[in-house]
Amino acid sequence: MARVARIEATGGPEVIRFHDANLPAPGAGEVRVRHTVLGLNFIDTYHRRGIYPVELPAELGVEGVGVVEAVGEGVTGFTPGQRVGYFGPERGAYASERNIAAASLFHIPDDIDDETAAAVLLKGCTVEFLVERCAKVEAGWPVLVHAAAGGVGLILVQWLKAVGATVIGTVSTEEKAAEARAAGADHIVFYQSEDTAKRVRELTGGKGVRVVFDGVGMSTWESSLDSCGIRGLIVNYGNADAPVGGVNLGVLAMKGSLYNSRPMLYHYYAEPAERAAGVERLWEMLRSDKVRITIGQRYALEDVAQAHVDLEGRKTTGSTVLLP
């Protein structure tokens, strides 16, 4: 019997319920994976809240690492006993085991442990495409990272420093500032007590930054606009607060002929070749020690509702993993 989380309605963390399920044998093109570690991500809360619509009842979780138990007809490249991981787009990771399309899986290298893989696959591949293929950040660029001590934020800071950028990070507390500085942030802005855009302008000699990485959403949109320099790029990659909506595109012109992108990970990891190249770049960054993964919290899978509370309350630092 597999232990599986499900929601019958969208809403707060309390809507998450667990049940036992008899899994069928893997179908054609599928692999049975017994989970060892799961990743927690903001996209999980978007599904739970209905920000990203799901058909109910719905399973949750997109990131998992585990061991292949069985393979279905037509599956090549995976055999029982191999370590694998994935980051969606199929939901259903909040489970002790599951069947999943083989095309969604990555092999986990022998030198990457399960916890690190579960903590970094989705977030690390997100950072890879954000920095290197979406924003195409170059050495010497000043950039702003909102929520710099979060799971994606800490990886972003490290990756940006590795490519030679000057990083300004926003945080809420001294504890989170210490985390961001340890990751390499050159400057810290306390967004609750400082005017973010004003401070960014001071730090950049009035010019503003070349790129803003904003995973927060509506509450940071205005500060992102005002922090961005002429012909700069605002990359809105998440909605931790709320989605940005009702925007008059003319504001981009008035603020300095700015660019705005709302990218999704899965559109940058759509083809087998780019999936393979992107994840290999992630393993390369980990092996070089230019990116280190901080696991700030561990929860039992059955306590995932509390994990959601803490994540949405910005009480977490670094990455969070769930243990089935």
RAMO-V768200 format. One record per pair of residues at least 6 apart in sequence whose C-alpha atoms are under 8 Angstrom apart, sorted by the first residue. I is the first residue (numbers start at 0). J is the second residue. Records with the same first field share a line. If there is no record, write none. Layout:
I = J / J
This chain:
0 = 19 / 20 / 21 / 22
1 = 19 / 20 / 21 / 22 / 94 / 95 / 96 / 97
2 = 17 / 18 / 19 / 20 / 94 / 95 / 96
3 = 17 / 18 / 19 / 20 / 58 / 91 / 93 / 94 / 95
4 = 15 / 16 / 17 / 18 / 58 / 59 / 91 / 93 / 94
5 = 15 / 16 / 17 / 18 / 56 / 57 / 58 / 59
6 = 14 / 15 / 16 / 47 / 55 / 56 / 57 / 58 / 59
7 = 14 / 55 / 56 / 57
8 = 14 / 55 / 56
9 = 46 / 47 / 48 / 49
10 = 47 / 48 / 49
11 = 47 / 48
12 = 47 / 304 / 305 / 307 / 308
13 = 304
14 = 47
15 = 304
17 = 301
22 = 97 / 98
24 = 31 / 71
25 = 31 / 69 / 70 / 71 / 98 / 99
26 = 71 / 72
27 = 71 / 72 / 73 / 74
28 = 70 / 71 / 72 / 73 / 74 / 100 / 101 / 102
29 = 70 / 71 / 72 / 74 / 98 / 99 / 100 / 101
30 = 67 / 68 / 69 / 70 / 71 / 74 / 98 / 99 / 100 / 101
31 = 67 / 68 / 69 / 70 / 96 / 97 / 98 / 99
32 = 65 / 66 / 67 / 68 / 69 / 96 / 97 / 98 / 99
33 = 65 / 66 / 67 / 68 / 95 / 96 / 97
34 = 63 / 64 / 65 / 66 / 94 / 95 / 96 / 97 / 323
35 = 63 / 64 / 65 / 66 / 95 / 113 / 322 / 323
36 = 63 / 64 / 65 / 113 / 114 / 117 / 320 / 321 / 322 / 323
37 = 62 / 63 / 64 / 92 / 93 / 117 / 118 / 320 / 321 / 322 / 323
38 = 60 / 61 / 62 / 63 / 117 / 118 / 318 / 319 / 320 / 321
39 = 60 / 62 / 118 / 318 / 319 / 320 / 321
40 = 60 / 319
41 = 237 / 239 / 310 / 311
43 = 59 / 60 / 61
44 = 307 / 311
45 = 51 / 238
46 = 52 / 53 / 59
47 = 59
58 = 90 / 91 / 92 / 93
59 = 90 / 91 / 92 / 93
60 = 90 / 91 / 92 / 93
61 = 85 / 86 / 87 / 88 / 89 / 90 / 91 / 92 / 93
62 = 84 / 85 / 86 / 87 / 92 / 117 / 120 / 121
63 = 84 / 85 / 86 / 92 / 117
64 = 82 / 83 / 84 / 85 / 113 / 116 / 117
65 = 82 / 83 / 84 / 113
66 = 79 / 80 / 81 / 82 / 83
67 = 77 / 78 / 79 / 80 / 81 / 82 / 83
68 = 79 / 80
69 = 78 / 79
70 = 77 / 78 / 79
74 = 101
77 = 101
81 = 106
82 = 106 / 107
83 = 104 / 105 / 106 / 107
84 = 104 / 105 / 106 / 107 / 116 / 117 / 120
85 = 103 / 104 / 105 / 120 / 121
86 = 103 / 120 / 121
87 = 103
88 = 103 / 265
89 = 99
91 = 97
93 = 300
94 = 300 / 323
95 = 323
107 = 116
114 = 320
115 = 292 / 294
117 = 320
118 = 292 / 294 / 318 / 319 / 320
119 = 292 / 318
120 = 278
122 = 150 / 151 / 154
123 = 151 / 154 / 281
124 = 264 / 277 / 278 / 281
125 = 151 / 264
126 = 151 / 154 / 155 / 158
127 = 158 / 277 / 280 / 281
128 = 264 / 267 / 277
129 = 135
130 = 136 / 155 / 158 / 159
133 = 262
134 = 210 / 232 / 234
136 = 159 / 162 / 164 / 210
137 = 162 / 163 / 164
138 = 162 / 163 / 164
139 = 163 / 164 / 165
140 = 163 / 164 / 165 / 208 / 209
141 = 164 / 165 / 166 / 167 / 203 / 207 / 208 / 209 / 210
142 = 164 / 165 / 166 / 167 / 208 / 209 / 210 / 211 / 212
143 = 166 / 167 / 168 / 169 / 208 / 210 / 211 / 212 / 226
144 = 152 / 155 / 156 / 166 / 167 / 168 / 169 / 211 / 212 / 213
145 = 152 / 168 / 169 / 170 / 211 / 212 / 213 / 214 / 215
146 = 152 / 168 / 169 / 170 / 213 / 214 / 215
147 = 153 / 155 / 156 / 168 / 169 / 170 / 179
148 = 170 / 175 / 176 / 178 / 179 / 316 / 317
149 = 315 / 316 / 317 / 318
150 = 293 / 316 / 317 / 318 / 319
151 = 317 / 318
152 = 317
153 = 178 / 179 / 182 / 317
154 = 182 / 290 / 291 / 292
156 = 166 / 168 / 179 / 182 / 183 / 184
157 = 182 / 183 / 184 / 289 / 290 / 291
158 = 289 / 290
159 = 165 / 166
160 = 166 / 183 / 184
161 = 289
165 = 184 / 185
166 = 183 / 184 / 185 / 186
167 = 184 / 185 / 186 / 187 / 188 / 199
168 = 179 / 184 / 185 / 186 / 187 / 188
169 = 187 / 188 / 189 / 190 / 195
170 = 176 / 187 / 188 / 189 / 190
171 = 189 / 190 / 191
172 = 189
175 = 316
176 = 187
178 = 316
179 = 187
180 = 186 / 187
188 = 195 / 198 / 199
189 = 195
195 = 222 / 226
196 = 222 / 223 / 225 / 226
197 = 226
199 = 205 / 207 / 208 / 226
200 = 206 / 207 / 226
206 = 228 / 229
207 = 225 / 226 / 227 / 228 / 229
208 = 226 / 227 / 228 / 231
209 = 227 / 228 / 229 / 230 / 231 / 232
210 = 227 / 231 / 232 / 233 / 234
211 = 223 / 226 / 227 / 232 / 233 / 234
212 = 233 / 234 / 235 / 236
213 = 219 / 220 / 223 / 233 / 234 / 235 / 236 / 237
214 = 235 / 236 / 237 / 238 / 239
215 = 235 / 237 / 238 / 239 / 240 / 241
216 = 235 / 237 / 238 / 239 / 240 / 241 / 242 / 243
217 = 238 / 240 / 241 / 242 / 243 / 244
218 = 240 / 241
220 = 243
223 = 233
224 = 233 / 251 / 254
225 = 254
227 = 233 / 257
228 = 255 / 257
229 = 254 / 255 / 256 / 257
230 = 255 / 256 / 257 / 258
231 = 255 / 256 / 257 / 258
232 = 257 / 258 / 259 / 260
233 = 257 / 258 / 259 / 260
234 = 259 / 260 / 261 / 262
235 = 259 / 260 / 261 / 262
236 = 261 / 262 / 263
239 = 311
251 = 257 / 258 / 259
267 = 273 / 274
268 = 274 / 277
284 = 290
285 = 291
292 = 317 / 318
293 = 317 / 318
294 = 316 / 317 / 318 / 319 / 320
295 = 315 / 316 / 317 / 318 / 319
296 = 315 / 316 / 317 / 318 / 319 / 320
297 = 319 / 320 / 321 / 322
298 = 306 / 319 / 320 / 321 / 322
299 = 321 / 322 / 323
300 = 321 / 322 / 323
301 = 323
303 = 321
309 = 315
